């Protein structure tokens, strides 16, 4: 059980790093390209915020904290809902991959919880 929670926490940390790198790229592009830089900067700030959330949850799971598991379930559920809504508006592979990844997170956390009981 501990190994599977550690694996899920590593995946959360990888997603956090992805959001941080993506935000840095968006911020650099917003400064260098003259097209809607305010929208790109806002997108970069949202990415940093989401990255911080994934980082906190990943650390909580890594340390086997109960709040980490609960917040992971809440965060993944929220991201699934938002991703489904975003896919209804416009299809993009990044949104779809985030949706699939968070469904995998939820399934893993659910089975880890069931295995424990």
N, C-alpha and C positions, 0 to 999 in steps of 0.2 A: 504494500500500500504506500509506503513512504517513497519508494522509487517512482511510482506513477505520479504522485503529487509533485515530486521534484522535477519530473519530466514536464508536467504541465506548467510548473513555475518557470522553467527554462524557456518554454515556448512563449509565455507571457512576457518575459524579459526580452526575447528576440523581437516580439512585436513592438515593445516599447522602443527599442533601438531603431527599428524601422521607422517609427513615427518621428523620432528625433532627427534622423538623417533626412527624411522627406521634408520635415519642417525647415531644416537648414537650407536645403536645396530650394525650396519655395521662397524663403526669405532672400536668398542671394538672387534668385531670378527676379523677384519683385523690385530689387534695387537696380538691377542691370537692364531689365526690359521695361520699356515705357508703357506697356499695356496693362491696364487695370491693376496697378501695383497695390492699391489699398485692399482689393479683394484677395490678392495673393498673400499679402501680409496677414490679413485676417485668417486666411486658411492656414498659414504657418503657425500662428498663435494657437488656433484650435488643435493643430497637430501636436504641438508641444504639450498642451493640456491633456490630450488623450494619451500621449506617451507617458506623462507623469502618472496618470491613473493606472495604466498597465504596469508601470514600474513598481508602484506601491503594492498593487495586488500580487505581482510576481514575487516581491520580497516577502509579503505576508504568507504566501503559499510555501516559499522556500523555507521559512522559519517554522512551518507547520502550525501557524496561528489559526484559530477558529475564525477570526474576523477576515482573514485572508481568503478562506474558502467561501464564506458568505459573500464577501465583496466580489469575488471572482464570478460567482453565479449571477449576482445582480448586474455586474458590468457586462458579462457575456449576453445575458438576456436583453439588456438595453441595446447593445450593439446589434444584436440580431433584429430587433424591432426597427431600429433606425436604418439598417442595411436593407431590409425588405422594403421599407418606404422609399429609400433612395433608388432601389432597382426598379420600382414602379415608375419613377420619374424618368430615369435614364439608366441604360445598361452600361456598366463599365466592369472590366475584369477585376480591378482592384476592390470594388465594392463586393463583387461576387466572392472573391477569395477571402475577404474579411468575414463575410457571412458564413462561408463553409468552415473557416478556422474557428469561429466562435461556437458554431454548432458542435464541432469536435470537442472544444473545451467543455461545453456543457455536458455532453455525453460522458466524457472522461470523468468529470467531477461527480456526475450522478452515479456512475458505476463504482467509483471509489467509495462514495458514501454508502451505497448498498452493500459493498463488500465488507465494510467496517462493521455494519450492524449484523 
